[in-house]
């Protein structure tokens, strides 16, 4: 499941990694280039809750290989389309593939992880590793052969489809039962909505930096395409390590504590990224990556525990909708950058993790569903939280 997740999410990262090449080869403005990111996010954001809702009612393991192929095909075609409208269309198709994948994949992963934070951390690690691989893959293929070489990017989609099919077969009957991982308990919608608001703030920061950090670092350091690719790689690669660290830290300190501290770190890190000139910017890119990614898998498990009767819906929102919705802000950032400068456009991103931290104030750790059942069965028995 982790490897399949990597092969799917490489196409989310690839859209942002292609932006500098669209600017260079097609003379797209910042606003037009960020519109490509919006196309990948908009339709994905709209349909992701639908797939979550369907997953809550009926298992669809066959959707995993199909969605991997769809995600890859859209990105592979984006470099050879003849018009801006067609580019937006194929990238939107890729976004639908990504949207279809995540709720069902999170359901299957939860079933085989049996609620362990570390196991879900490995599943999320796969997706973040795919993000980290994206700029290197795009640089190797498109940086060498230009946008016309983009069809070669479909190779990982083929591998991802095969891995997803193998994972579903080896997971056994539990992966095919939509009710297998649905817990008994009460849905806590107010807490879930506060968590979702914080994840939206995180998403806007992440997508904004994914879209423009490559161009921004090239500007600040005077480097070329390699300097920008390195910055995007640091942003994504630090996330792969941060996701694993998040699971470990949560087992020691608790999920809500780790999430709140991560948002506080992100405020300082984004400020340094935007304001500190020269090569030290890479240090702040790495710190920003840690702040954004340490809570990544914890968002998923917290959302699932806040809505134990709607695991698919919770996964579709925390893993998909709130992450994808960050792309909706990308054109606004691009328009602001066209009118002023990239640095000015990125400054508002400093405030968003602070807002997310405020939303998380007082958010309580949800009681694990199994513990809730035990507590009702024997109220005298201490329950581990």
C-alpha positions as CSV (number, residue, x, y, z in Angstrom):
1,X,0.0,0.0,0.0
2,X,2.8,2.4,0.8
3,X,4.6,1.8,-2.5
4,X,1.4,2.1,-4.4
5,X,0.7,5.4,-2.6
6,X,4.1,6.7,-3.7
7,X,3.3,5.9,-7.3
8,X,0.0,7.8,-7.2
9,X,1.1,10.9,-5.2
10,X,4.1,11.4,-7.5
11,X,1.6,12.8,-9.9
12,X,0.3,15.4,-7.4
13,X,3.9,16.6,-6.9
14,X,4.6,16.4,-10.6
15,X,2.0,19.1,-11.4
16,X,3.9,21.7,-9.3
17,X,7.2,20.4,-10.6
18,X,6.1,21.1,-14.2
19,X,5.2,24.7,-13.5
20,X,8.8,26.2,-14.2
21,X,8.8,24.3,-17.5
22,X,5.4,25.7,-18.5
23,X,6.7,29.2,-17.7
24,X,10.0,28.6,-19.7
25,X,8.7,26.7,-22.7
26,X,5.2,28.2,-23.1
27,X,5.7,31.6,-21.6
28,X,2.9,31.2,-19.1
29,X,2.5,34.0,-16.6
30,X,2.6,33.2,-12.8
31,X,-1.2,33.3,-12.8
32,X,-1.6,31.0,-15.8
33,X,0.9,28.5,-14.4
34,X,-0.8,28.4,-11.1
35,X,-4.0,27.8,-13.0
36,X,-2.6,24.4,-14.0
37,X,-2.3,23.6,-10.3
38,X,-5.8,24.8,-9.7
39,X,-7.1,22.5,-12.5
40,X,-5.5,19.5,-10.8
41,X,-7.0,20.5,-7.4
42,X,-10.5,21.9,-8.2
43,X,-12.2,18.9,-9.6
44,X,-10.3,16.7,-7.2
45,X,-11.6,18.8,-4.3
46,X,-15.2,18.5,-5.5
47,X,-15.4,14.8,-6.1
48,X,-13.2,13.5,-3.3
49,X,-16.0,13.6,-0.6
50,X,-18.2,11.7,-3.1
51,X,-15.6,8.9,-3.3
52,X,-15.4,8.9,0.5
53,X,-19.2,8.7,0.8
54,X,-19.2,5.7,-1.6
55,X,-16.4,4.0,0.2
56,X,-18.4,4.2,3.5
57,X,-21.2,2.3,1.8
58,X,-19.4,-0.2,-0.5
59,X,-15.8,-1.4,-0.8
60,X,-14.2,-0.6,-4.1
61,X,-10.7,-2.1,-4.1
62,X,-10.7,-2.3,-7.9
63,X,-10.7,1.5,-7.9
64,X,-7.1,1.6,-6.6
65,X,-5.3,0.4,-9.8
66,X,-7.7,2.3,-12.0
67,X,-7.2,5.5,-10.2
68,X,-3.4,5.1,-10.4
69,X,-3.6,4.8,-14.2
70,X,-5.9,7.8,-14.5
71,X,-3.6,10.0,-12.3
72,X,-0.6,9.1,-14.4
73,X,-2.2,9.4,-17.8
74,X,-3.4,13.0,-17.2
75,X,0.1,14.3,-16.2
76,X,1.8,12.3,-19.0
77,X,-0.4,14.1,-21.6
78,X,0.0,17.6,-20.1
79,X,3.3,18.3,-21.9
80,X,2.1,17.4,-25.4
81,X,-1.3,19.0,-25.5
82,X,-1.7,21.8,-28.0
83,X,-3.5,24.4,-26.0
84,X,-3.8,25.8,-22.5
85,X,-7.4,24.5,-22.3
86,X,-6.4,21.0,-23.1
87,X,-3.6,21.2,-20.6
88,X,-6.0,22.2,-17.9
89,X,-8.4,19.3,-19.0
90,X,-5.9,16.5,-18.8
91,X,-4.4,17.8,-15.5
92,X,-8.0,17.9,-14.1
93,X,-8.4,14.2,-15.2
94,X,-5.3,13.4,-13.2
95,X,-6.8,15.1,-10.2
96,X,-9.9,12.9,-10.4
97,X,-7.6,9.9,-10.4
98,X,-5.9,11.1,-7.3
99,X,-9.3,11.9,-5.7
100,X,-10.6,8.4,-6.4
101,X,-7.6,6.8,-4.9
102,X,-7.2,8.3,-1.5
103,X,-10.5,7.5,0.4
104,X,-10.5,3.8,-0.6
105,X,-6.7,3.5,-0.1
106,X,-7.0,5.0,3.4
107,X,-9.8,2.6,4.3
108,X,-7.7,-0.4,3.2
109,X,-4.6,0.9,4.9
110,X,-6.5,1.4,8.1
111,X,-7.9,-2.2,7.9
112,X,-4.4,-3.7,7.6
113,X,-2.8,-1.2,10.0
114,X,-5.3,-2.2,12.8
115,X,-5.3,1.4,14.1
116,X,-1.5,1.7,14.7
117,X,-0.2,5.2,14.3
118,X,3.2,4.0,13.1
119,X,1.6,1.7,10.5
120,X,-0.5,4.6,9.1
121,X,2.7,6.7,9.2
122,X,4.3,4.2,6.8
123,X,1.3,4.4,4.5
124,X,1.5,8.3,4.5
125,X,5.3,8.0,4.1
126,X,4.7,6.3,0.8
127,X,2.6,9.2,-0.5
128,X,5.1,11.8,0.7
129,X,8.0,9.8,-0.8
130,X,6.1,10.1,-4.1
131,X,5.9,13.8,-3.7
132,X,9.7,13.9,-3.0
133,X,10.4,11.8,-6.1
134,X,8.3,14.1,-8.4
135,X,10.7,17.0,-8.9
136,X,13.6,14.6,-9.6
137,X,11.5,12.5,-12.0
138,X,10.3,15.6,-13.8
139,X,13.8,17.1,-13.9
140,X,15.2,13.8,-15.3
141,X,12.5,13.5,-18.0
142,X,11.3,17.0,-18.9
143,X,14.5,18.8,-18.0
144,X,16.3,16.5,-20.5
145,X,13.7,16.1,-23.3
146,X,11.5,19.1,-22.8
147,X,7.7,19.0,-22.3
148,X,7.3,16.8,-25.3
149,X,9.0,13.9,-23.3
150,X,6.2,14.0,-20.7
151,X,4.5,10.8,-21.9
152,X,7.4,8.9,-20.3
153,X,6.1,10.0,-16.9
154,X,3.3,7.4,-17.2
155,X,5.7,4.5,-16.3
156,X,5.2,4.9,-12.5
157,X,1.4,4.8,-13.0
158,X,1.8,1.4,-14.5
159,X,3.9,0.3,-11.6
160,X,1.5,1.8,-9.2
161,X,-1.5,0.0,-10.7
162,X,0.3,-3.3,-10.4
163,X,1.3,-2.6,-6.8
164,X,-2.2,-1.6,-5.8
165,X,-3.7,-4.7,-7.3
166,X,-1.1,-6.9,-5.5
167,X,-1.8,-5.1,-2.2
168,X,-5.5,-5.6,-2.3
169,X,-5.1,-9.3,-3.1
170,X,-2.6,-9.9,-0.2
171,X,-4.7,-7.8,2.3
172,X,-7.3,-10.5,2.3
173,X,-11.1,-10.4,2.9
174,X,-10.9,-7.5,5.3
175,X,-9.8,-5.1,2.6
176,X,-12.9,-5.9,0.6
177,X,-15.4,-5.3,3.4
178,X,-16.4,-1.7,3.7
179,X,-17.6,-2.3,7.3
180,X,-14.4,-4.0,8.4
181,X,-12.8,-0.9,9.7
182,X,-15.9,1.0,10.7
183,X,-15.8,1.5,14.4
184,X,-18.6,1.7,16.9
185,X,-18.8,5.1,18.4
186,X,-20.2,8.6,18.1
187,X,-19.2,11.1,15.5
188,X,-17.7,14.3,16.8
189,X,-18.5,16.8,14.0
190,X,-17.4,20.0,15.8
191,X,-13.9,18.6,16.5
192,X,-13.7,17.2,13.0
193,X,-14.6,20.5,11.4
194,X,-12.0,22.4,13.6
195,X,-9.4,19.8,12.5
196,X,-10.4,20.2,8.9
197,X,-10.1,24.0,9.1
198,X,-6.5,23.6,10.4
199,X,-5.7,21.2,7.6
200,X,-7.0,23.7,5.0
201,X,-4.6,26.3,6.4
202,X,-1.8,23.8,6.1
203,X,-2.9,22.9,2.6
204,X,-2.8,26.5,1.3
205,X,0.7,26.9,2.6
206,X,1.9,23.6,1.2
207,X,0.3,24.1,-2.3
208,X,1.5,27.7,-2.5
209,X,5.1,26.7,-1.7
210,X,4.9,23.7,-4.0
211,X,3.9,25.9,-6.8
212,X,6.3,28.8,-6.3
213,X,9.2,27.7,-4.1
214,X,11.3,26.5,-7.1
215,X,10.9,29.8,-8.9
216,X,11.4,31.8,-5.6
217,X,14.6,30.0,-4.6
218,X,16.0,30.5,-8.1
219,X,15.3,34.2,-7.7
220,X,16.7,34.5,-4.2
221,X,19.9,32.5,-4.8
222,X,20.6,33.4,-8.5
223,X,20.7,29.7,-9.3
224,X,19.2,27.9,-12.3
225,X,16.8,25.0,-12.8
226,X,18.9,22.8,-10.5
227,X,18.6,25.2,-7.6
228,X,14.9,25.4,-7.9
229,X,14.5,21.6,-8.3
230,X,16.7,21.1,-5.2
231,X,14.4,23.4,-3.1
232,X,11.3,21.5,-4.2
233,X,13.0,18.2,-3.5
234,X,13.9,19.4,0.0
235,X,10.3,20.5,0.6
236,X,9.0,17.1,-0.4
237,X,11.8,14.8,0.9
238,X,11.8,16.3,4.4
239,X,8.1,15.5,4.5
240,X,8.8,11.8,3.9
241,X,11.0,11.7,7.1
242,X,8.6,14.0,9.0
243,X,5.6,11.7,8.4
244,X,7.4,8.8,10.0
245,X,8.6,11.0,12.9
246,X,5.0,12.1,13.4
247,X,3.8,8.6,14.1
248,X,6.6,8.0,16.6
249,X,6.2,11.3,18.4
250,X,2.4,10.8,18.6
251,X,2.9,7.5,20.4
252,X,5.0,9.2,23.0
253,X,3.4,12.7,23.4
254,X,-0.1,12.3,21.9
255,X,-1.4,13.3,18.5
256,X,-3.0,16.7,19.4
257,X,0.1,17.8,21.2
258,X,2.4,16.9,18.2
259,X,0.0,18.5,15.7
260,X,-0.2,21.8,17.6
261,X,3.6,22.1,18.1
262,X,4.1,21.4,14.4
263,X,1.9,24.3,13.4
264,X,3.8,26.6,15.7
265,X,7.1,25.5,14.1
266,X,5.6,26.1,10.6
267,X,4.9,29.8,11.4
268,X,8.6,30.5,12.2
269,X,9.9,28.3,9.4
270,X,7.8,29.9,6.6
271,X,8.7,33.4,7.9
272,X,12.4,32.4,7.6
273,X,11.9,31.0,4.1
274,X,10.3,34.2,2.8
275,X,12.4,36.7,4.6
276,X,16.0,35.3,4.9
277,X,18.0,35.8,1.7
278,X,20.6,33.6,0.1
279,X,21.5,29.9,0.5
280,X,20.2,29.7,4.1
281,X,16.8,29.6,2.5
282,X,17.3,25.8,2.1
283,X,17.4,25.4,5.9
284,X,14.1,27.1,6.3
285,X,12.6,25.0,3.4
286,X,13.6,21.9,5.4
287,X,12.1,23.3,8.6
288,X,8.9,24.2,6.8
289,X,8.8,20.7,5.4
290,X,9.1,19.2,8.9
291,X,6.4,21.5,10.3
292,X,4.0,20.7,7.4
293,X,4.6,16.9,7.3
294,X,5.0,15.7,10.9
295,X,1.2,16.1,11.5
296,X,0.3,14.7,8.1
297,X,-0.6,11.1,9.0
298,X,-2.0,12.3,12.4
299,X,-4.6,14.4,10.5
300,X,-5.9,11.2,8.9
301,X,-6.1,9.1,12.1
302,X,-7.6,12.0,14.1
303,X,-10.2,12.6,11.5
304,X,-11.1,8.9,11.4
305,X,-11.4,8.7,15.2
306,X,-13.5,11.9,15.3
307,X,-15.9,10.3,12.7
308,X,-15.7,6.5,13.6
309,X,-18.9,5.8,11.7
310,X,-17.7,7.5,8.5
311,X,-14.1,6.5,8.1
312,X,-14.3,6.9,4.3
313,X,-15.8,10.4,4.5
314,X,-13.2,11.4,7.1
315,X,-10.4,10.0,4.9
316,X,-11.7,11.8,1.8
317,X,-11.8,15.1,3.6
318,X,-8.6,15.0,5.7
319,X,-6.4,13.2,3.1
320,X,-8.1,14.6,0.0
321,X,-10.5,17.5,0.1
322,X,-8.7,19.8,2.6
323,X,-5.3,19.0,0.9
324,X,-6.6,19.6,-2.6
325,X,-8.4,22.8,-1.7
326,X,-5.1,24.5,-1.2
327,X,-4.9,24.6,-5.0
328,X,-7.8,27.0,-5.1
329,X,-5.6,29.7,-3.5
330,X,-2.8,29.2,-6.1
331,X,-4.2,31.5,-8.8
332,X,-4.7,34.3,-6.2
333,X,-1.0,33.9,-5.2
334,X,0.0,33.9,-8.9
335,X,-2.0,37.0,-9.7
336,X,-0.5,38.8,-6.7
337,X,3.0,37.7,-7.8
338,X,2.4,39.1,-11.3
339,X,1.2,42.4,-9.8
340,X,4.0,42.7,-7.2
341,X,6.6,40.1,-6.6
342,X,6.9,36.4,-5.6
343,X,8.2,37.5,-2.1
344,X,5.1,39.7,-1.5
345,X,2.8,36.9,-2.7
346,X,4.3,34.4,-0.3
347,X,4.2,36.7,2.8
348,X,0.5,35.8,3.6
349,X,1.5,32.2,4.0
350,X,3.2,33.1,7.3
351,X,-0.2,33.8,8.9
352,X,-2.0,30.7,7.9
353,X,-0.3,28.1,10.1
354,X,-0.9,30.6,13.0
355,X,-4.6,30.5,12.2
356,X,-4.5,26.7,12.1
357,X,-2.8,26.6,15.5
358,X,-5.6,28.8,16.9
359,X,-8.2,26.3,15.5
360,X,-6.4,23.5,17.3
361,X,-6.5,25.2,20.7
362,X,-8.4,23.0,23.1
363,X,-8.9,20.2,20.7
364,X,-9.0,17.0,22.7
365,X,-7.6,13.6,21.8
366,X,-10.4,11.4,20.7
367,X,-11.0,8.2,22.7
368,X,-10.0,5.3,20.4
369,X,-13.1,3.3,19.4
370,X,-11.9,0.1,21.0
371,X,-11.3,1.9,24.3
372,X,-14.8,3.5,24.1
373,X,-16.3,0.0,23.8
374,X,-14.2,-1.3,26.7
375,X,-15.2,1.7,28.9
376,X,-18.9,1.0,28.4
377,X,-18.4,-2.7,29.1
378,X,-16.5,-2.1,32.4
379,X,-16.6,1.5,33.7
380,X,-14.4,0.5,36.6
381,X,-11.5,-0.6,34.4
382,X,-9.0,2.1,33.5
383,X,-8.9,2.9,29.8
384,X,-5.6,3.8,28.1
385,X,-5.8,6.9,26.0
